[in-house]
Amino acid sequence: MQNIQLSCELQLDKLTDLIEERHRLISTLNIPPSTDDNIRLKTLLNKIISILNEICDSPIEKKDDLDTFQGYIDRYNELLTQIGGMSLDLDIYRFEKTLKLMANSSDEISSTTSTSTSKKVRFDDDIQYKDASPLQSQFQPYKDNPDEEQEQEELSQDKAQLFSSFHANETSRSDYQSSSSTNLISNQELFIQQQQKLMEQDSHLDHLSGSVQRSHGISLDINNEVTNQNEELLTDLENLVDNSGRGLERAKRRLEIFEKTARDNGPCFTIVVLIIILFFLLVIL
């Protein structure tokens, strides 16, 4: 019973963590739960329901255990109402069975066995008493129907045999139930450990997938930034080259105009210079 209690607490804690994770995805990241998340949630709910059914089928002898298991059922139903973000029929997974205390039935069985044992002991004492008294064996009272006493003795012997066989069957049944429950608990513990390892591996894979996605996003951001910078630099360089080419073309045209003007007006300029020189010579002389 203690192993069932521990496994139930473990599965309820897992359900609490899974519900909190779903609420973070929906409220913080605005990401709806995936199909794998829904399948994992349904598997966990079915597992908890199987454990609670096993608790209801098992005999509960202590009121403290009854209160503890009833608290588990209330906690499960409360967590079930907190599930959101998916089309899940909560009525299917709601647990509505009631627990019963088996102390009365065990008291009745114990009282029955004690009564049968006391009857058997009294019958044996009577036999020993009759064997120990030789006078009664020699002188027995007169009875109208001696076969009736013999039938009662046979009936009491049959009752004693029935009670002894009943006790033997009850003992073998209890031993079988204890051995089967031990095997079931051991298999259940192994299954719980395997499920816990698988969930840990899933969490590690989720963290690894998240880190890979973040790295991929960072690399895409770096690629976009470098591409934008290169495009801006190339555009600026192309504009500068175009401006320099246009400036060189303008300077070339000016030089050509000056050269043409100088070639056309060269003799006139020479005549004007010679006239100025002669004028200075005449003034000086």
Residue pairs with C-beta under 8 A, 6 or more apart in sequence:
1 58
1 60
1 65
3 185
3 188
3 189
4 51
4 54
4 55
4 58
4 185
4 188
5 65
5 68
5 69
7 51
7 188
7 189
7 192
8 48
8 51
8 52
8 55
8 69
8 72
9 72
10 192
10 196
11 44
11 47
11 48
11 51
11 192
12 48
12 72
12 75
12 76
12 79
14 44
14 199
15 44
15 45
15 48
15 76
15 79
16 79
18 40
18 41
18 44
19 79
19 82
19 83
22 33
22 37
22 41
22 83
22 84
22 85
23 82
23 84
25 31
25 32
25 33
25 85
26 32
26 33
26 84
26 85
32 85
32 86
33 41
33 85
33 86
38 86
38 88
40 202
41 83
41 86
41 88
42 88
45 80
45 93
46 93
47 195
48 76
49 93
49 95
52 69
52 72
52 73
52 76
52 95
52 97
53 97
55 69
55 72
55 99
56 97
56 98
56 99
58 181
59 102
59 106
60 66
60 69
60 99
60 100
60 101
60 102
61 101
61 102
61 103
61 106
63 101
66 99
66 101
69 99
70 99
73 95
73 97
73 99
76 95
77 94
77 95
80 90
80 93
80 94
81 90
83 90
109 170
113 163
113 167
116 159
116 160
116 163
116 166
117 163
119 156
119 159
119 160
119 163
120 160
120 163
120 164
123 156
123 157
123 160
130 136
130 137
131 137
143 149
